[in-house]
Amino acid sequence: MAEALLAALGALAANKLRAALTALGIFIGVAAVIVTVAVGAGARQQVLAQIQSLGANLLVVWGANVRLGGVSMGAGQRPNLSWDDAQEIPRQIAAVQVAAGTSRQQQQVVAGNQNWSTTVVATDPDYFVAHDWTTQEGRFFTNEEAMSGRKLVLLGATVVENLFGDEDPVGREIRIRSTPFEVIGVLGRKGQNPMGQDQDDVVIMPFWTARRSVMGAPRAFARAVGTISVKVHEGESMSDVEEELRQFFRQRHRVAANEPDTVSIRNLSEIAATRDASARTLSLLLAAVAAVSLLVGGIGVMNIMLVSVTERTREIGLRLAVGARRRDILRQFLLEAVLLALLGGAVGVIVGIGLAHTLAGVAGWPVLIQWDAVALAVTVSALTGLFFGYYPARRAARLDPITALRHE
Amino acid sequence: MSALIETQDLTRHYPSGEGVVAALEGLDLEIGPGEFVAAMGPSGSGKSTFLNLIGCLDQPTRGRYRLAGEDVAALPPDRVAALRGEQIGFVFQSFNLLPRSDALANVEMPMLYRGLPRRIRRERAAIALERVGLGQRMHHTPSQLSGGQQQRVAIARALVNGPGLLLADEPTGALDSRTGLEIMALFQALNRAGVAILCVTHDADVAAFASRTLRFRDGKMIEDSRYQPVDAEAMLRQKFQ
């Protein structure tokens, strides 16, 4: 077998340029498969990481008319979500794990002689659960601390970098609107959300503390919150809970049957999943291109093998005359075709991986080399050689030795 | 001693246009081991068809052919291939060497299909090349060899599996007269060593080196004569010294 391989290699080496050009088709196909799958997998991994960072199984309730990116509530817009709604939701809807009312405001935060403008999030300890926050240092605040209005904050990683540099902020003091707060923890890093916002540029404090010291509000709106984060129990249907929430607020706000909803509910992971789907479509398209390239490459292999059989007709006649069986001839040409295709495949693997890394480096795309896809691409290229090499090889094996020997 | 080649009513018809062409018709023949036979006749006389049938490259339309006691028509294709490889050596007018392989590799080739290990193949190929007087040129490719040397490589290739029968199709057709004579001298030497030779030629001078001539015309054997062969070695000395 090893000798048959060497013989096949020798036959290919006799026509190096021709072999190289033929292998090119397979090479492009395999490289395309590898790059495509790497880019697709990279994109998916990024999206999954984003979904993870947003918080899994998370629904966010906004007051109606308040848009996703909008921060300010228009004049005369009556805030219609309250801290009490958030307390009530888990009691009414069994599938809900936690619900946390949240108000956000842009604030200037000062530490020593440094200051930084960031988003202050006023909320419950449940918020950490709902959004899957972790601490990289220190701790979260407790329910008791939150209810008693203690002046405690947790800082996002971006805020820490801007106010404290490399120093450990836990136990230090920051000031917001000249009120001092004790830093009790640093939040684990989350990176950007799918909308491109830095999720680590944040200061989180207890809701009632914020009401008293930072986010003053008219008495009537003291319990108002901007959004409610609702975490659904693992395995429960998100869309069912979404509908239950809708009904919950229609009742609570006494909305008539013909009136529109007073709240809007967003499933953030769905937004990310949409991006995943579009990445998947692109991958599919490129995979189709790769498949076509492999097909064209295979036809190229068949073409060149047919030429080779014609050129070597006398050799085939001779081999038959000196005792080769038909299956020996079949094997010889099949081996050559497979080797040719594999050669293209091997170069394709190397270039594909190189290209994927280049894309990662130059274009900054997230790529992830999928080794099972690499193995698959190589296997498919070998199978392409086998499939498209079979007809020419069979033709060689079926030659009549007398005519083959007389072939000019 | 039983016959090496034995044919009864050996016939080969080819379809041609409306009817059939009888390329060979009702041949009854015996050739013993160690004979040196020339087959002569003009083109289309049936001598090539005869050679192809004897070489198991073609199947007869009718009749029987026994090679070394085996009825060839009754054998499965793989056994026929093995028979070709082991019992018969072919020598062609145009040598038919693999152009990219050296002499040694060309001679090794028939042994590939017998599954012999590389070391033994090399050894035997080298011995066969020594036997035809090319011991010094084992690693030359065909383009580095003269016509006569190329034909010697081809003869070494034909001999390497130790066949009882050498089939030669116009072996001197592409060679000058002196080289042709040298090849015939080699054939006579091999024949003396016990190899039966069947040589197809249209050249009466070549046939004179055999000890028996079969004449063909229009698909039939019209003459089968035995005689004392001319000594090619002696003629070589006489003509070129």
HADDOCK unambig.tbl for C-alpha pairs under 7 A between the chains (distance, minus, plus):
assign (segid A and resid 315 and name CA) (segid B and resid 98 and name CA) 6.95 0.50 0.50
assign (segid A and resid 318 and name CA) (segid B and resid 96 and name CA) 6.98 0.50 0.50
assign (segid A and resid 321 and name CA) (segid B and resid 84 and name CA) 6.41 0.50 0.50
assign (segid A and resid 322 and name CA) (segid B and resid 84 and name CA) 6.05 0.50 0.50
assign (segid A and resid 322 and name CA) (segid B and resid 85 and name CA) 4.66 0.50 0.50
assign (segid A and resid 322 and name CA) (segid B and resid 110 and name CA) 5.29 0.50 0.50
assign (segid A and resid 323 and name CA) (segid B and resid 81 and name CA) 4.70 0.50 0.50
assign (segid A and resid 323 and name CA) (segid B and resid 82 and name CA) 5.33 0.50 0.50
assign (segid A and resid 323 and name CA) (segid B and resid 84 and name CA) 5.15 0.50 0.50
assign (segid A and resid 323 and name CA) (segid B and resid 85 and name CA) 3.70 0.50 0.50
assign (segid A and resid 323 and name CA) (segid B and resid 110 and name CA) 6.43 0.50 0.50
assign (segid A and resid 323 and name CA) (segid B and resid 113 and name CA) 6.29 0.50 0.50
assign (segid A and resid 324 and name CA) (segid B and resid 81 and name CA) 6.17 0.50 0.50
assign (segid A and resid 324 and name CA) (segid B and resid 113 and name CA) 5.49 0.50 0.50
assign (segid A and resid 325 and name CA) (segid B and resid 78 and name CA) 5.92 0.50 0.50
assign (segid A and resid 325 and name CA) (segid B and resid 81 and name CA) 5.63 0.50 0.50
assign (segid A and resid 401 and name CA) (segid B and resid 57 and name CA) 6.27 0.50 0.50
assign (segid A and resid 402 and name CA) (segid B and resid 57 and name CA) 6.42 0.50 0.50
